[in-house]
Amino acid sequence: MYLFLFILLLTPGVARGQEVSIEAKAAQLLVVSADAADISKATAAARAGLGGVQLQWGSYSLEDTQKLTAKLQEEAAAAGTPPLFIAVDYEGGSVYVPTTLGLLELPTNMMLGAADDENNTATLFYLAGRELKRAGINMAFGPVLDINTNPRNPIIGIRSLGSDPADAARLGAAILNGLKAGGVISVAKHFPGHGAASEDSHKTLPEIRLSTAELSATHLVPFRKAIELGVPAIMTVHILFPALDKKNPATLSSAVLTGLLKRDLGYNGLVITDSLDMGAITRRMSIHKAAAASLRAGSDVLLIGKGDFDAAVREIAAQVRAGRIPQARLDDAYNKVLAAKRAAGLYSPPPEHSSFDKAYLDITKELSAKAITLVRGGGLLPLPKDKKVAVIIFAPQRFAQNALDIYRQLLKAGYDASQFFFEIAVKQGELPKIMKAAAGADVLVIGSFQWAASQNRTQREAIRRLLGAGKPAVLLSLMNPYDLAGYPEAPCALALYGMTAPSLEAAARVLSGELQPRGKLPVSMK
């Protein structure tokens, strides 16, 4: 009670002795999503006491991001309400586009798992934390601590540090320590684990039928370590675990959030929902009702995505007044939100930032080089310099610019090389062009791109035709290493774990013999 009064007295917009309304408390628990294209709803909500904003990925500059975050905080300050959580999905890899929000490019989590370098990982995320703070971002939805035990997982894949719980816990701890030193609120996710799923919770409600003993021995290991380190926030997952709750997904389950996470594991930090506008939730109920249900179950911060902020405030307030949500549960969540904002320095003036891009990039390059893994063969390496090399890359168009780094590095190393870029969904009539590109070379370097469980059929057909062309070939797994199991005929295979510019440059250095592949495969594969 004394802590609550102390926070009230120090909170902007709350006069001494002034009672905070149920609606104002509910508003502080809500986080909406916004991007540079349209922030009108987010700014209106900020004026009404919104708790935070999740920035959506987009290809705009660092200056754009800084203006956006400053504008949002100005709206909250002008309204006399607490400063905003400003969050972004920051998992150790720009999954969707190489450069987003004007931020520097990070290695993927699985790349970090393959490099297995705790010191450099912690240092990188310290610098990453400063990078986020420079942009006006104070909360990172990461690290992903899911143990990817299902090779056909449709949504985790390279977002995971690997399939070994101890390794994931150790490297996850390095990320958490780095972000903490960088002054950013880290949000470990997705509790109690998304790694064994065979469906995507963005689209439907997955079910994981593991016993409590199996969950404890594998998927909870990195979360226990994070709790031991004092992780400030943990994000829930929209998955049904019948061993824990036969009826409700974790995000809506008091057995999972209040029972397992808070009581059994002793966690007392912020509990944050995954976005409640995902299909796993909206197929069951409306977003505003889900927000109220998750608060009742034990969540403190409610991500409503593009949902209706006013409707969520009204729903929570109505349920508190009706006694469906205990007043004590609302007060507990509200107090934790304000305490977390103060602990993270959100009420203090933003610090001055000096340039640290070179250190950031140097460590990224070192980790990317350490991650390159020789999965199969090796007798073809280094590539002979007296042979013509054709680099044939299959990847989404957004990675086309990064893909050129292999070609540039090979030219720099003195190779007679050509590069060809094709989309992962090979168009009808393109196969002759692909085979013609191979026909003019003596050695092939083939880049396979698989994001998650199922690889595009036309890409697989094209790669198999290339491997069957009778020429020496090196297969590069550009993203998810599980795709290598689909090409047993490939004589030499390297795993990169992501199409970041430093990882592609490192791959070229391996092909030329300048660099030895030192990465370890961080997941179990047949």
DRENKOLTOR-70938 format. One record per residue (C-alpha): residue in one letter; x, y, z. Coordinates in Angstrom, 2 decimals, decimal comma, padded with zeros to 5 digits. Layout:
REM residues N
[pt "A"; [X; Y; Z]] ...
REM end
This chain:
REM residues 526
[pt "M"; [000,00; 000,00; 000,00]] [pt "Y"; [002,80; 002,42; 000,89]] [pt "L"; [004,57; 001,67; -002,41]] [pt "F"; [001,34; 002,38; -004,28]] [pt "L"; [000,90; 005,79; -002,59]] [pt "F"; [004,55; 006,65; -003,20]] [pt "I"; [004,16; 005,91; -006,90]] [pt "L"; [000,98; 007,98; -007,08]] [pt "L"; [002,72; 010,98; -005,51]] [pt "L"; [005,60; 010,79; -007,98]] [pt "T"; [003,54; 010,07; -011,08]] [pt "P"; [002,93; 013,02; -013,46]] [pt "G"; [-000,75; 013,89; -013,78]] [pt "V"; [-001,65; 012,47; -010,36]] [pt "A"; [-002,07; 015,17; -007,75]] [pt "R"; [-001,41; 014,52; -004,07]] [pt "G"; [-004,37; 012,62; -002,65]] [pt "Q"; [-006,08; 012,33; -006,04]] [pt "E"; [-007,77; 008,99; -006,67]] [pt "V"; [-006,95; 007,26; -009,96]] [pt "S"; [-010,06; 006,06; -011,78]] [pt "I"; [-010,61; 002,47; -012,83]] [pt "E"; [-010,57; 003,64; -016,46]] [pt "A"; [-007,20; 005,39; -016,02]] [pt "K"; [-005,70; 002,27; -014,47]] [pt "A"; [-007,09; 000,08; -017,26]] [pt "A"; [-005,67; 002,44; -019,91]] [pt "Q"; [-002,16; 002,10; -018,45]] [pt "L"; [-002,24; -001,65; -019,01]] [pt "L"; [-002,93; -001,39; -022,75]] [pt "V"; [-000,43; -001,34; -025,62]] [pt "V"; [-001,56; -000,59; -029,19]] [pt "S"; [000,39; -001,06; -032,42]] [pt "A"; [001,29; 001,80; -034,75]] [pt "D"; [003,58; 002,68; -037,63]] [pt "A"; [004,86; 005,83; -039,30]] [pt "A"; [002,13; 005,72; -041,94]] [pt "D"; [-000,68; 006,28; -039,42]] [pt "I"; [-000,14; 007,20; -035,79]] [pt "S"; [-003,40; 009,09; -035,31]] [pt "K"; [-005,07; 006,33; -033,26]] [pt "A"; [-001,96; 005,86; -031,13]] [pt "T"; [-001,59; 009,58; -030,43]] [pt "A"; [-005,27; 009,87; -029,50]] [pt "A"; [-004,90; 006,92; -027,14]] [pt "A"; [-001,71; 008,45; -025,67]] [pt "R"; [-003,70; 011,57; -024,82]] [pt "A"; [-006,25; 009,31; -023,10]] [pt "G"; [-003,71; 007,63; -020,81]] [pt "L"; [-002,49; 004,70; -022,94]] [pt "G"; [000,23; 002,56; -021,38]] [pt "G"; [002,38; 001,89; -024,43]] [pt "V"; [002,83; 001,59; -028,19]] [pt "Q"; [004,29; -001,28; -030,18]] [pt "L"; [005,99; 000,04; -033,32]] [pt "Q"; [005,30; -002,06; -036,38]] [pt "W"; [008,22; -002,93; -038,62]] [pt "G"; [008,67; -000,64; -041,59]] [pt "S"; [011,37; 000,60; -043,94]] [pt "Y"; [011,73; 004,12; -042,65]] [pt "S"; [014,74; 005,99; -041,38]] [pt "L"; [016,15; 006,28; -037,89]] [pt "E"; [015,17; 009,97; -037,97]] [pt "D"; [011,58; 008,99; -038,81]] [pt "T"; [011,54; 006,58; -035,85]] [pt "Q"; [012,97; 009,22; -033,52]] [pt "K"; [010,34; 011,77; -034,58]] [pt "L"; [007,59; 009,18; -034,13]] [pt "T"; [008,66; 008,12; -030,64]] [pt "A"; [009,21; 011,73; -029,54]] [pt "K"; [005,75; 012,70; -030,80]] [pt "L"; [004,11; 009,87; -028,89]] [pt "Q"; [005,89; 010,73; -025,63]] [pt "E"; [005,03; 014,43; -026,07]] [pt "E"; [001,34; 013,54; -026,36]] [pt "A"; [001,45; 011,56; -023,11]] [pt "A"; [003,38; 014,31; -021,30]] [pt "A"; [000,99; 017,02; -022,51]] [pt "A"; [-001,92; 014,99; -021,16]] [pt "G"; [-000,18; 014,63; -017,79]] [pt "T"; [-000,14; 010,83; -017,99]] [pt "P"; [002,82; 008,49; -017,34]] [pt "P"; [005,43; 008,06; -020,10]] [pt "L"; [004,78; 005,34; -022,64]] [pt "F"; [006,33; 001,96; -023,06]] [pt "I"; [007,54; 002,11; -026,66]] [pt "A"; [008,26; -001,42; -027,78]] [pt "V"; [009,37; -003,28; -030,86]] [pt "D"; [009,83; -006,94; -031,78]] [pt "Y"; [013,59; -007,27; -031,42]] [pt "E"; [014,60; -010,88; -031,48]] [pt "G"; [018,12; -010,92; -032,78]] [pt "G"; [017,42; -010,74; -036,49]] [pt "S"; [015,41; -008,61; -038,85]] [pt "V"; [013,11; -011,39; -039,96]] [pt "Y"; [010,98; -009,57; -042,48]] [pt "V"; [013,23; -006,98; -044,13]] [pt "P"; [016,97; -006,43; -043,87]] [pt "T"; [016,62; -002,92; -042,38]] [pt "T"; [013,68; -001,83; -040,28]] [pt "L"; [012,91; 001,36; -038,35]] [pt "G"; [016,35; 002,63; -039,35]] [pt "L"; [018,00; 000,19; -036,92]] [pt "L"; [021,24; -001,64; -037,58]] [pt "E"; [020,95; -005,26; -038,71]] [pt "L"; [021,22; -007,98; -036,06]] [pt "P"; [022,15; -011,64; -036,50]] [pt "T"; [019,25; -014,06; -036,14]] [pt "N"; [018,89; -015,97; -032,87]] [pt "M"; [019,82; -019,27; -034,51]] [pt "M"; [022,93; -017,60; -035,92]] [pt "L"; [023,85; -016,65; -032,35]] [pt "G"; [023,23; -020,24; -031,30]] [pt "A"; [025,59; -021,49; -034,00]] [pt "A"; [028,29; -018,94; -033,10]] [pt "D"; [027,97; -019,89; -029,39]] [pt "D"; [029,84; -016,83; -028,08]] [pt "E"; [028,32; -015,53; -024,83]] [pt "N"; [030,67; -012,55; -024,40]] [pt "N"; [030,17; -011,14; -027,87]] [pt "T"; [026,43; -011,84; -027,72]] [pt "A"; [026,10; -009,86; -024,47]] [pt "T"; [028,20; -007,02; -025,87]] [pt "L"; [026,18; -006,93; -029,08]] [pt "F"; [022,90; -006,63; -027,20]] [pt "Y"; [024,32; -003,94; -024,95]] [pt "L"; [025,04; -001,96; -028,11]] [pt "A"; [021,65; -002,99; -029,50]] [pt "G"; [020,03; -001,62; -026,35]] [pt "R"; [021,77; 001,70; -026,89]] [pt "E"; [020,65; 001,60; -030,52]] [pt "L"; [017,04; 001,17; -029,42]] [pt "K"; [017,32; 003,93; -026,82]] [pt "R"; [018,77; 006,25; -029,44]] [pt "A"; [015,62; 005,64; -031,50]] [pt "G"; [013,37; 006,39; -028,52]] [pt "I"; [012,47; 002,73; -027,94]] [pt "N"; [012,57; 001,54; -024,32]] [pt "M"; [011,19; -002,02; -024,52]] [pt "A"; [012,36; -004,98; -026,62]] [pt "F"; [010,03; -007,91; -027,24]] [pt "G"; [012,87; -010,39; -027,00]] [pt "P"; [014,76; -012,58; -026,57]] [pt "V"; [012,84; -015,53; -027,95]] [pt "L"; [013,52; -018,33; -025,46]] [pt "D"; [011,49; -020,99; -027,27]] [pt "I"; [013,27; -024,33; -027,64]] [pt "N"; [012,70; -025,36; -031,26]] [pt "T"; [012,11; -029,08; -030,78]] [pt "N"; [009,82; -029,41; -033,80]] [pt "P"; [011,69; -029,15; -037,13]] [pt "R"; [008,37; -028,42; -038,84]] [pt "N"; [007,48; -025,55; -036,54]] [pt "P"; [005,81; -023,03; -038,88]] [pt "I"; [006,63; -019,83; -037,01]] [pt "I"; [009,69; -020,18; -034,69]] [pt "G"; [012,56; -021,73; -036,68]] [pt "I"; [015,54; -019,36; -036,78]] [pt "R"; [013,86; -017,18; -034,16]] [pt "S"; [015,01; -019,83; -031,68]] [pt "L"; [018,52; -020,06; -030,24]] [pt "G"; [018,38; -023,81; -030,83]] [pt "S"; [016,98; -027,11; -029,61]] [pt "D"; [019,23; -027,60; -026,58]] [pt "P"; [017,64; -026,10; -023,42]] [pt "A"; [020,91; -025,49; -021,58]] [pt "D"; [022,51; -023,70; -024,54]] [pt "A"; [019,40; -021,60; -025,15]] [pt "A"; [019,27; -020,64; -021,46]] [pt "R"; [022,95; -019,67; -021,45]] [pt "L"; [022,81; -017,55; -024,61]] [pt "G"; [019,41; -016,14; -023,65]] [pt "A"; [020,99; -014,96; -020,41]] [pt "A"; [023,72; -013,20; -022,40]] [pt "I"; [021,06; -011,33; -024,42]] [pt "L"; [019,15; -010,38; -021,27]] [pt "N"; [022,30; -009,11; -019,56]] [pt "G"; [023,25; -007,09; -022,64]] [pt "L"; [019,85; -005,43; -022,97]] [pt "K"; [019,79; -004,68; -019,24]] [pt "A"; [023,17; -002,97; -019,45]] [pt "G"; [021,91; -001,05; -022,48]] [pt "G"; [019,00; 000,31; -020,44]] [pt "V"; [016,18; -001,44; -022,27]] [pt "I"; [013,30; -003,47; -020,79]] [pt "S"; [013,65; -007,00; -022,16]] [pt "V"; [010,61; -009,22; -022,65]] [pt "A"; [011,43; -012,94; -022,73]] [pt "K"; [009,00; -014,92; -024,88]] [pt "H"; [006,84; -016,97; -025,49]] [pt "F"; [005,94; -018,54; -022,12]] [pt "P"; [005,68; -021,48; -021,51]] [pt "G"; [007,13; -022,27; -024,96]] [pt "H"; [006,20; -022,19; -028,65]] [pt "G"; [008,98; -024,45; -029,92]] [pt "A"; [007,06; -027,73; -030,11]] [pt "A"; [004,10; -026,27; -032,01]] [pt "S"; [003,08; -027,54; -035,44]] [pt "E"; [000,67; -024,67; -036,16]] [pt "D"; [001,01; -020,88; -036,29]] [pt "S"; [-000,74; -019,01; -033,47]] [pt "H"; [-001,11; -015,98; -035,74]] [pt "K"; [-003,67; -018,00; -037,68]] [pt "T"; [-005,14; -020,62; -035,36]] [pt "L"; [-004,91; -022,01; -031,82]] [pt "P"; [-002,07; -024,58; -031,64]] [pt "E"; [-002,13; -027,37; -029,09]] [pt "I"; [000,99; -028,84; -027,49]] [pt "R"; [000,38; -032,17; -025,81]] [pt "L"; [003,43; -032,45; -023,56]] [pt "S"; [003,40; -033,58; -019,96]] [pt "T"; [004,31; -031,14; -017,21]] [pt "A"; [007,55; -033,10; -016,73]] [pt "E"; [008,44; -032,72; -020,43]] [pt "L"; [007,69; -028,99; -020,35]] [pt "S"; [009,76; -028,56; -017,20]] [pt "A"; [012,76; -030,51; -018,49]] [pt "T"; [012,92; -028,72; -021,85]] [pt "H"; [010,80; -025,66; -022,59]] [pt "L"; [010,83; -024,03; -019,16]] [pt "V"; [014,61; -024,25; -018,70]] [pt "P"; [015,52; -020,89; -020,31]] [pt "F"; [012,58; -019,15; -018,61]] [pt "R"; [013,74; -020,37; -015,21]] [pt "K"; [017,17; -018,94; -015,96]] [pt "A"; [015,62; -015,63; -017,06]] [pt "I"; [013,59; -015,42; -013,85]] [pt "E"; [016,73; -016,15; -011,84]] [pt "L"; [018,39; -013,17; -013,58]] [pt "G"; [015,47; -010,89; -012,75]] [pt "V"; [014,04; -010,52; -016,26]] [pt "P"; [011,69; -007,49; -016,07]] [pt "A"; [008,98; -008,92; -018,34]] [pt "I"; [007,80; -012,22; -019,82]] [pt "M"; [005,42; -012,59; -022,77]] [pt "T"; [002,69; -015,22; -022,89]] [pt "V"; [001,89; -017,54; -025,79]] [pt "H"; [-001,48; -018,24; -027,42]] [pt "I"; [-001,20; -022,05; -027,23]] [pt "L"; [-003,29; -024,66; -025,47]] [pt "F"; [-001,35; -026,92; -023,09]] [pt "P"; [-003,85; -029,59; -021,92]] [pt "A"; [-001,45; -030,78; -019,20]] [pt "L"; [-001,73; -027,30; -017,64]] [pt "D"; [-005,21; -026,17; -018,67]] [pt "K"; [-007,56; -028,23; -020,82]] [pt "K"; [-009,75; -025,27; -021,77]] [pt "N"; [-007,78; -022,04; -022,05]] [pt "P"; [-004,67; -021,06; -024,04]] [pt "A"; [-001,79; -019,88; -021,87]] [pt "T"; [-002,57; -016,18; -022,39]] [pt "L"; [-006,06; -016,68; -020,92]] [pt "S"; [-005,15; -019,29; -018,30]] [pt "S"; [-004,84; -018,50; -014,60]] [pt "A"; [-003,39; -022,00; -014,15]] [pt "V"; [-000,48; -021,06; -016,44]] [pt "L"; [000,04; -017,40; -015,51]] [pt "T"; [-000,91; -017,18; -011,84]] [pt "G"; [-000,24; -020,84; -011,00]] [pt "L"; [002,81; -021,97; -012,98]] [pt "L"; [004,56; -018,68; -013,74]] [pt "K"; [003,93; -016,64; -010,59]] [pt "R"; [003,38; -019,23; -007,86]] [pt "D"; [005,50; -022,21; -008,98]] [pt "L"; [008,36; -020,37; -010,69]] [pt "G"; [008,28; -017,41; -008,30]] [pt "Y"; [008,09; -014,74; -011,01]] [pt "N"; [007,03; -011,25; -009,89]] [pt "G"; [007,83; -009,10; -012,93]] [pt "L"; [005,51; -007,89; -015,67]] [pt "V"; [003,45; -010,48; -017,55]] [pt "I"; [002,79; -009,26; -021,09]] [pt "T"; [000,43; -010,90; -023,58]] [pt "D"; [001,39; -011,70; -027,12]] [pt "S"; [-000,76; -009,59; -029,43]] [pt "L"; [-004,42; -010,28; -028,78]] [pt "D"; [-005,35; -009,60; -032,40]] [pt "M"; [-003,83; -012,94; -033,49]] [pt "G"; [-006,06; -015,67; -034,89]] [pt "A"; [-005,54; -017,99; -031,90]] [pt "I"; [-007,45; -015,44; -029,79]] [pt "T"; [-009,84; -013,72; -032,21]] [pt "R"; [-011,31; -017,07; -033,28]] [pt "R"; [-012,48; -017,44; -029,65]] [pt "M"; [-013,53; -013,93; -028,64]] [pt "S"; [-013,21; -010,23; -029,38]] [pt "I"; [-009,95; -008,44; -028,62]] [pt "H"; [-011,40; -006,27; -025,83]] [pt "K"; [-012,95; -009,27; -024,07]] [pt "A"; [-009,66; -011,18; -024,44]] [pt "A"; [-007,83; -008,26; -022,80]] [pt "A"; [-010,13; -008,45; -019,79]] [pt "A"; [-009,87; -012,25; -019,62]] [pt "S"; [-006,07; -012,17; -019,75]] [pt "L"; [-005,91; -009,52; -017,02]] [pt "R"; [-008,15; -011,70; -014,86]] [pt "A"; [-005,88; -014,70; -015,53]] [pt "G"; [-002,74; -012,86; -014,42]] [pt "S"; [-001,41; -010,67; -017,25]] [pt "D"; [-000,33; -007,10; -016,45]] [pt "V"; [000,27; -005,57; -019,90]] [pt "L"; [-002,23; -006,27; -022,66]] [pt "L"; [-001,17; -005,99; -026,31]] [pt "I"; [-004,29; -005,23; -028,33]] [pt "G"; [-002,59; -004,58; -031,68]] [pt "K"; [-005,00; -002,75; -033,98]] [pt "G"; [-007,85; -003,40; -031,55]] [pt "D"; [-010,14; -000,71; -030,16]] [pt "F"; [-008,45; 001,03; -027,21]] [pt "D"; [-011,64; 002,65; -025,89]] [pt "A"; [-013,57; -000,62; -026,08]] [pt "A"; [-010,83; -002,41; -024,11]] [pt "V"; [-010,85; 000,28; -021,40]] [pt "R"; [-014,64; 000,09; -021,12]] [pt "E"; [-014,66; -003,72; -020,98]] [pt "I"; [-012,03; -003,92; -018,23]] [pt "A"; [-013,70; -001,18; -016,20]] [pt "A"; [-017,12; -002,84; -016,53]] [pt "Q"; [-015,75; -006,21; -015,41]] [pt "V"; [-013,97; -004,64; -012,42]] [pt "R"; [-017,14; -002,88; -011,33]] [pt "A"; [-019,14; -006,09; -011,80]] [pt "G"; [-016,63; -008,03; -009,67]] [pt "R"; [-015,56; -010,35; -012,51]] [pt "I"; [-012,06; -008,88; -012,30]] [pt "P"; [-011,06; -008,24; -008,68]] [pt "Q"; [-010,09; -004,65; -007,93]] [pt "A"; [-006,92; -006,02; -006,34]] [pt "R"; [-005,92; -007,67; -009,65]] [pt "L"; [-006,31; -004,37; -011,52]] [pt "D"; [-004,38; -002,47; -008,84]] [pt "D"; [-001,59; -005,05; -008,82]] [pt "A"; [-001,12; -004,81; -012,60]] [pt "Y"; [-001,32; -000,99; -012,56]] [pt "N"; [001,23; -000,67; -009,75]] [pt "K"; [003,63; -003,04; -011,53]] [pt "V"; [003,38; -001,04; -014,76]] [pt "L"; [004,21; 002,24; -013,02]] [pt "A"; [007,02; 000,65; -011,02]] [pt "A"; [008,51; -000,87; -014,19]] [pt "K"; [008,42; 002,49; -015,97]] [pt "R"; [010,17; 004,19; -013,10]] [pt "A"; [012,77; 001,40; -012,74]] [pt "A"; [013,55; 001,69; -016,46]] [pt "G"; [014,16; 005,44; -016,17]] [pt "L"; [011,21; 006,47; -018,32]] [pt "Y"; [010,57; 009,51; -016,13]] [pt "S"; [014,15; 010,75; -016,56]] [pt "P"; [015,42; 012,86; -019,48]] [pt "P"; [016,75; 010,72; -022,36]] [pt "P"; [020,55; 010,28; -022,29]] [pt "E"; [022,87; 011,74; -024,88]] [pt "H"; [024,10; 009,17; -027,39]] [pt "S"; [027,48; 009,01; -029,07]] [pt "S"; [028,11; 007,04; -032,24]] [pt "F"; [028,76; 003,36; -031,64]] [pt "D"; [027,93; 001,94; -035,07]] [pt "K"; [031,44; 000,65; -035,76]] [pt "A"; [031,59; -001,44; -032,56]] [pt "Y"; [028,11; -002,79; -033,28]] [pt "L"; [029,01; -003,78; -036,84]] [pt "D"; [032,37; -005,27; -035,84]] [pt "I"; [030,76; -007,62; -033,31]] [pt "T"; [027,97; -008,50; -035,74]] [pt "K"; [030,56; -009,49; -038,34]] [pt "E"; [032,50; -011,58; -035,83]] [pt "L"; [029,40; -013,46; -034,64]] [pt "S"; [028,19; -013,99; -038,21]] [pt "A"; [031,56; -015,47; -039,18]] [pt "K"; [031,57; -017,79; -036,16]] [pt "A"; [028,06; -019,00; -037,01]] [pt "I"; [028,73; -020,39; -040,51]] [pt "T"; [028,34; -024,16; -040,13]] [pt "L"; [029,63; -026,90; -042,39]] [pt "V"; [026,76; -029,38; -042,23]] [pt "R"; [027,87; -031,77; -044,95]] [pt "G"; [030,96; -032,39; -047,07]] [pt "G"; [033,76; -029,89; -047,36]] [pt "G"; [035,91; -031,43; -050,06]] [pt "L"; [034,80; -028,74; -052,51]] [pt "L"; [036,10; -025,96; -050,27]] [pt "P"; [037,72; -023,67; -051,03]] [pt "L"; [036,28; -023,25; -054,51]] [pt "P"; [038,94; -023,49; -057,24]] [pt "K"; [039,86; -020,09; -058,65]] [pt "D"; [040,46; -021,42; -062,17]] [pt "K"; [036,79; -022,34; -062,57]] [pt "K"; [033,78; -020,20; -063,44]] [pt "V"; [031,39; -019,91; -060,50]] [pt "A"; [027,64; -019,30; -060,79]] [pt "V"; [025,95; -018,09; -057,60]] [pt "I"; [022,22; -018,88; -057,91]] [pt "I"; [020,15; -017,46; -055,05]] [pt "F"; [016,51; -018,19; -054,28]] [pt "A"; [015,06; -015,67; -051,80]] [pt "P"; [012,35; -013,05; -051,33]] [pt "Q"; [012,95; -009,83; -053,26]] [pt "R"; [013,47; -007,86; -050,04]] [pt "F"; [016,77; -009,71; -049,57]] [pt "A"; [018,05; -009,09; -053,12]] [pt "Q"; [020,39; -006,28; -052,07]] [pt "N"; [021,97; -008,35; -049,29]] [pt "A"; [022,33; -011,34; -051,64]] [pt "L"; [024,85; -009,38; -053,72]] [pt "D"; [027,35; -009,54; -050,84]] [pt "I"; [028,33; -013,12; -051,77]] [pt "Y"; [029,01; -012,08; -055,36]] [pt "R"; [030,96; -008,95; -054,39]] [pt "Q"; [033,14; -010,87; -051,94]] [pt "L"; [033,94; -013,60; -054,50]] [pt "L"; [034,94; -010,98; -057,09]] [pt "K"; [037,11; -009,32; -054,47]] [pt "A"; [038,78; -012,70; -053,81]] [pt "G"; [039,65; -013,02; -057,53]] [pt "Y"; [036,92; -015,39; -058,78]] [pt "D"; [035,32; -015,36; -062,22]] [pt "A"; [031,82; -015,29; -060,77]] [pt "S"; [028,30; -014,47; -061,88]] [pt "Q"; [025,23; -014,09; -059,68]] [pt "F"; [021,60; -014,85; -060,47]] [pt "F"; [018,63; -014,05; -058,22]] [pt "F"; [015,26; -015,79; -058,32]] [pt "E"; [012,19; -015,56; -056,08]] [pt "I"; [011,46; -018,55; -053,82]] [pt "A"; [008,27; -019,19; -055,78]] [pt "V"; [009,91; -019,95; -059,12]] [pt "K"; [007,64; -018,71; -061,87]] [pt "Q"; [006,48; -020,87; -064,70]] [pt "G"; [008,95; -020,62; -067,55]] [pt "E"; [011,89; -019,57; -065,34]] [pt "L"; [013,39; -023,04; -065,04]] [pt "P"; [015,11; -022,81; -068,46]] [pt "K"; [016,69; -019,49; -067,34]] [pt "I"; [017,91; -021,13; -064,14]] [pt "M"; [019,45; -024,07; -065,99]] [pt "K"; [021,01; -021,72; -068,55]] [pt "A"; [022,66; -019,79; -065,68]] [pt "A"; [024,15; -023,07; -064,46]] [pt "A"; [025,23; -024,20; -067,93]] [pt "G"; [027,71; -021,34; -068,29]] [pt "A"; [029,60; -022,22; -065,09]] [pt "D"; [031,95; -024,94; -063,87]] [pt "V"; [030,93; -024,75; -060,18]] [pt "L"; [027,54; -023,90; -058,66]] [pt "V"; [026,79; -022,11; -055,39]] [pt "I"; [023,07; -022,54; -054,71]] [pt "G"; [021,19; -020,56; -052,06]] [pt "S"; [018,07; -022,20; -050,59]] [pt "F"; [015,61; -020,05; -048,64]] [pt "Q"; [013,16; -021,71; -046,26]] [pt "W"; [011,53; -019,59; -043,54]] [pt "A"; [009,71; -022,26; -041,57]] [pt "A"; [008,18; -025,70; -041,99]] [pt "S"; [007,26; -026,09; -045,63]] [pt "Q"; [009,52; -025,12; -048,49]] [pt "N"; [008,12; -023,80; -051,74]] [pt "R"; [007,63; -026,73; -054,10]] [pt "T"; [008,87; -024,91; -057,21]] [pt "Q"; [012,04; -023,76; -055,46]] [pt "R"; [012,77; -027,31; -054,33]] [pt "E"; [012,25; -028,63; -057,86]] [pt "A"; [014,63; -026,01; -059,29]] [pt "I"; [017,34; -026,73; -056,71]] [pt "R"; [017,09; -030,46; -057,32]] [pt "R"; [017,48; -029,87; -061,05]] [pt "L"; [020,59; -027,79; -060,37]] [pt "L"; [022,07; -030,43; -058,06]] [pt "G"; [021,43; -033,03; -060,74]] [pt "A"; [023,18; -031,03; -063,46]] [pt "G"; [026,42; -032,96; -062,99]] [pt "K"; [028,48; -030,02; -061,76]] [pt "P"; [030,28; -029,56; -058,42]] [pt "A"; [027,86; -027,70; -056,14]] [pt "V"; [027,77; -026,10; -052,71]] [pt "L"; [024,32; -025,70; -051,19]] [pt "L"; [023,82; -022,71; -048,86]] [pt "S"; [020,94; -022,86; -046,39]] [pt "L"; [020,23; -019,14; -046,24]] [pt "M"; [017,60; -019,15; -043,49]] [pt "N"; [016,16; -022,23; -041,75]] [pt "P"; [018,73; -025,09; -041,68]] [pt "Y"; [016,00; -027,75; -041,67]] [pt "D"; [015,74; -027,31; -045,45]] [pt "L"; [019,04; -029,20; -045,88]] [pt "A"; [017,30; -032,47; -045,03]] [pt "G"; [015,40; -032,09; -048,31]] [pt "Y"; [018,58; -032,28; -050,39]] [pt "P"; [020,53; -035,40; -049,41]] [pt "E"; [022,19; -035,35; -052,83]] [pt "A"; [024,00; -032,05; -052,10]] [pt "P"; [027,70; -032,99; -051,72]] [pt "C"; [028,56; -029,90; -049,66]] [pt "A"; [026,21; -027,86; -047,50]] [pt "L"; [026,66; -024,76; -045,34]] [pt "A"; [024,14; -023,23; -042,91]] [pt "L"; [024,00; -019,42; -042,58]] [pt "Y"; [020,84; -019,01; -040,40]] [pt "G"; [019,84; -015,69; -041,96]] [pt "M"; [020,38; -013,40; -044,93]] [pt "T"; [022,04; -010,54; -043,10]] [pt "A"; [024,77; -008,76; -045,03]] [pt "P"; [027,53; -009,90; -042,60]] [pt "S"; [026,43; -013,56; -042,79]] [pt "L"; [026,48; -013,55; -046,60]] [pt "E"; [029,88; -011,90; -046,67]] [pt "A"; [031,17; -014,51; -044,20]] [pt "A"; [029,77; -017,32; -046,38]] [pt "A"; [031,71; -015,98; -049,36]] [pt "R"; [034,87; -015,92; -047,27]] [pt "V"; [034,30; -019,59; -046,42]] [pt "L"; [033,81; -020,39; -050,11]] [pt "S"; [037,09; -018,68; -050,96]] [pt "G"; [039,03; -020,36; -048,16]] [pt "E"; [039,71; -017,11; -046,31]] [pt "L"; [037,56; -018,30; -043,39]] [pt "Q"; [037,09; -021,74; -041,86]] [pt "P"; [033,50; -022,67; -040,91]] [pt "R"; [033,44; -022,92; -037,10]] [pt "G"; [029,72; -022,87; -036,27]] [pt "K"; [027,92; -025,70; -034,51]] [pt "L"; [024,49; -026,84; -035,62]] [pt "P"; [022,23; -025,51; -032,83]] [pt "V"; [019,26; -027,76; -033,65]] [pt "S"; [018,83; -031,51; -033,95]] [pt "M"; [018,42; -032,71; -037,52]] [pt "K"; [018,06; -036,05; -039,22]] 
REM end
